[in-house]
Amino acid sequence: MSARFKGAAKLILRVVVSISLLTWLFIDTDPKLLTKAFLDISPRTWIIAFLMYIISQLVSSLRWFCLARGLDFPGRLRTYIGYYFVGMYFNLFLPTSVGGDFLKIMFLSRGQAKKLRASFSVLMDRLLGLAAMFCLGSLATILYEDLLPSRFSSVLHISTVVLLISPVVLIKIHHLISKIWPEIALRLSPLKDLWQKPKTISAGFLLSLILQALVMGAVALLANDMALSPHPAFYFAAFPLVAVLTLLPISFNGIGIREGGFVYFMGLKGIAPEKALTLSLGFFAIQVTASLIGGLAYLAGFHKKTLVGQR
């Protein structure tokens, strides 16, 4: 069986999973209530939430820029913003929600023998984002009781600790790894180099907190406009769990998984599936629209710019 055939088969399977999940969710809803829920979202609120999301992606671009510069990559911020938005565009059409990351690695390392270092810049970009998202989720469950069942709060707390200490542990055992598996230690050296720049890591984490607050704040804003009952902190607690589910490579770009996650967690608060599905699709519409801006960046050739020679 050829690699191309396997790839096509996996893609078809993911599409089938997404379509099946969405079909199941829509069958379980009342079309009239679903339509009414969509109409409850005012265009003004959706635009504000969209602008919050765009700002969050600009902040995310700045975070990646800081991390890349910490790994000795050259270039101007506007070039990284162009790369980032083009990556967003391809995330929309590639099978997984991290597919555009591979393109960002290619853009960053183009013309330079630094593909491994470029990979670590994107990896740390993702890890800091996840850590900040879970930190905010854990903080929400600490400040406000009964946002989620205790088992989910525990998942948030444990995941937060693991995400925060894993790089530190990895650095601590780097010396041991270098003795046992020197080739692996050499590959991990970019992470060690980056971790020796605490100002870069601190700036990256602070930017992560800002962008995650904007993203989850946009969801809470849409929910408030729909007059949904949960406290805004609920979305900070539930969103990380839903977001992680979309990373599972079993659906097309998390479609269906994300909507099912919204329906389940909001159902715990007595929210009707029609409203939960509307909130999920309303936020997804924001992500799609933002990604299409990345398509314009792609058509404008922003991805063709090289970092070499830039200061």
Secondary structure, DSSP 4 states (H G I P E B T S, - for coil): --HHHHHHHHHHHHHHHHHHHHHHHHHTS-HHHHHHHHHTS-HHHHHHHHHHHHHHHHHHHHHHHHHHHHTT----HHHHHHHHHHHHHHHHHSSSTTHHHHHHHHHHHTTSS-HHHHHHHHHHHHHHHHHHHHHHHHHHHHHSTTSS-HHHHHHHHHHHHHHHHHHHHHHHTHHHHHHH-HHHHHHHHHHHHHHT-HHHHHHHHHHHHHHHHHHHHHHHHHHHHTT--S-HHHHHHHHHHHHHHHTSTTSSTTTTHHHHHHHHHHHTTT--HHHHHHHHHHHHHHHHHHHHHHHHHHHTTGGG---TT--
